[in-house]
Amino acid sequence: MADLKSFIAKVADGQPLDRIEARSAFGVMMSGDATPSQIGGFLMALRVRVESVDEIYGAVSVMREKMLPVKAPADAVDIVGTGGDASGTYNVSTAAAFIT
């Protein structure tokens, strides 16, 4: 498995990762082989430089590989929002989850 440090250095130098490199970098993070500091440094370097299509593709492909499908009833309703809109309003979706 690749080391995240080499990918951090490349992105911090302003160079884009190709799909294979991006997949490898996100694979290291998703497998637990990177420290929180390395993950933060890598993601900040990507954000400062702006993510490329290949980098997003690599991230998505790893996440899809690692995801666990949810088996929900056909009539299930998704009621949970992301919250955190800083508008000072109450997010009722969280409270609604407790109503049966």
VOPAGU-2260 file (C-alpha; in pm, 1 decimal, decimal comma):
REM VOPAGU-2260
SITE   aa  ch    i         X         Y         Z
SITE  MET   A    0       0,0       0,0       0,0
SITE  ALA   A    1     123,4     347,4     -83,7
SITE  ASP   A    2     220,3     604,8     176,0
SITE  LEU   A    3      -3,3     911,7     200,4
SITE  LYS   A    4     300,6    1138,2     255,5
SITE  SER   A    5     405,3    1117,1    -109,3
SITE  PHE   A    6      56,3    1218,4    -222,4
SITE  ILE   A    7      48,8    1507,9      25,8
SITE  ALA   A    8     379,3    1635,1    -112,8
SITE  LYS   A    9     260,8    1610,8    -472,4
SITE  VAL   A   10     -68,4    1792,1    -407,4
SITE  ALA   A   11     102,3    2054,9    -189,4
SITE  ASP   A   12     334,8    2125,3    -484,1
SITE  GLY   A   13      26,5    2207,4    -690,6
SITE  GLN   A   14      34,5    1890,3    -898,5
SITE  PRO   A   15    -285,2    1696,1    -966,1
SITE  LEU   A   16    -319,3    1326,3    -891,7
SITE  ASP   A   17    -433,2    1095,7   -1169,7
SITE  ARG   A   18    -721,3     855,0   -1103,8
SITE  ILE   A   19    -492,9     571,7    -996,3
SITE  GLU   A   20    -298,5     792,9    -754,1
SITE  ALA   A   21    -618,1     944,2    -613,6
SITE  ARG   A   22    -769,6     600,4    -566,5
SITE  SER   A   23    -455,0     486,4    -387,6
SITE  ALA   A   24    -446,2     795,1    -162,3
SITE  PHE   A   25    -810,4     762,2     -62,1
SITE  GLY   A   26    -761,4     388,6     -18,5
SITE  VAL   A   27    -488,8     456,9     238,6
SITE  MET   A   28    -722,4     690,5     426,6
SITE  MET   A   29   -1023,8     458,9     411,8
SITE  SER   A   30    -820,7     157,3     527,1
SITE  GLY   A   31    -706,8     331,7     845,0
SITE  ASP   A   32    -341,1     344,7     742,1
SITE  ALA   A   33    -313,0     724,9     766,1
SITE  THR   A   34    -301,7     942,2    1075,7
SITE  PRO   A   35    -567,0    1209,2    1134,3
SITE  SER   A   36    -297,5    1473,3    1072,8
SITE  GLN   A   37    -203,3    1317,5     739,6
SITE  ILE   A   38    -567,2    1300,1     633,4
SITE  GLY   A   39    -623,9    1662,7     732,3
SITE  GLY   A   40    -309,7    1776,5     551,6
SITE  PHE   A   41    -401,1    1588,7     236,7
SITE  LEU   A   42    -759,6    1715,7     227,4
SITE  MET   A   43    -652,5    2075,5     296,3
SITE  ALA   A   44    -389,4    2058,3      21,8
SITE  LEU   A   45    -656,1    1933,5    -219,1
SITE  ARG   A   46    -897,6    2206,3    -115,1
SITE  VAL   A   47    -644,6    2487,5    -146,6
SITE  ARG   A   48    -542,1    2373,3    -493,9
SITE  VAL   A   49    -901,8    2276,2    -591,9
SITE  GLU   A   50    -986,3    1912,9    -654,0
SITE  SER   A   51    -957,7    1773,1   -1006,8
SITE  VAL   A   52   -1213,6    1548,3   -1172,2
SITE  ASP   A   53    -970,7    1254,8   -1150,1
SITE  GLU   A   54    -919,4    1314,3    -776,9
SITE  ILE   A   55   -1292,9    1320,9    -711,6
SITE  TYR   A   56   -1336,7    1011,1    -928,1
SITE  GLY   A   57   -1067,4     828,9    -728,9
SITE  ALA   A   58   -1229,3     924,1    -397,9
SITE  VAL   A   59   -1575,5     818,5    -511,8
SITE  SER   A   60   -1454,1     484,3    -645,9
SITE  VAL   A   61   -1291,6     394,7    -312,7
SITE  MET   A   62   -1594,6     506,8    -111,9
SITE  ARG   A   63   -1828,4     303,1    -331,3
SITE  GLU   A   64   -1605,4       0,7    -285,7
SITE  LYS   A   65   -1604,1      42,1      94,4
SITE  MET   A   66   -1970,0     138,7     144,3
SITE  LEU   A   67   -2221,5     -91,8     304,1
SITE  PRO   A   68   -2558,1    -105,4     130,9
SITE  VAL   A   69   -2858,6     -17,9     342,6
SITE  LYS   A   70   -3148,7    -257,6     321,1
SITE  ALA   A   71   -3449,6     -42,4     400,8
SITE  PRO   A   72   -3817,3    -116,6     350,7
SITE  ALA   A   73   -3958,0      12,9      22,4
SITE  ASP   A   74   -4182,0     257,2     210,3
SITE  ALA   A   75   -3901,9     402,0     426,7
SITE  VAL   A   76   -3874,9     780,8     436,6
SITE  ASP   A   77   -3544,8     966,7     472,9
SITE  ILE   A   78   -3607,3    1244,2     725,3
SITE  VAL   A   79   -3258,0    1341,7     831,2
SITE  GLY   A   80   -3098,3    1659,8     700,8
SITE  THR   A   81   -2741,1    1772,5     736,9
SITE  GLY   A   82   -2815,3    2059,3     976,1
SITE  GLY   A   83   -2548,6    2311,6    1056,7
SITE  ASP   A   84   -2692,4    2585,0     838,0
SITE  ALA   A   85   -2602,7    2850,8    1098,9
SITE  SER   A   86   -2939,9    3017,2    1049,5
SITE  GLY   A   87   -3040,4    2978,6    1414,1
SITE  THR   A   88   -3333,6    2750,7    1332,0
SITE  TYR   A   89   -3424,5    2421,0    1494,8
SITE  ASN   A   90   -3362,3    2110,4    1284,4
SITE  VAL   A   91   -3675,0    1906,0    1350,1
SITE  SER   A   92   -3554,4    1605,1    1149,3
SITE  THR   A   93   -3339,3    1483,3    1436,8
SITE  ALA   A   94   -3629,6    1500,6    1682,0
SITE  ALA   A   95   -3859,5    1334,0    1428,4
SITE  ALA   A   96   -3635,3    1027,8    1429,7
SITE  PHE   A   97   -3754,3     953,0    1784,4
SITE  ILE   A   98   -4123,6     952,5    1693,0
SITE  THR   A   99   -4260,5     606,1    1625,0
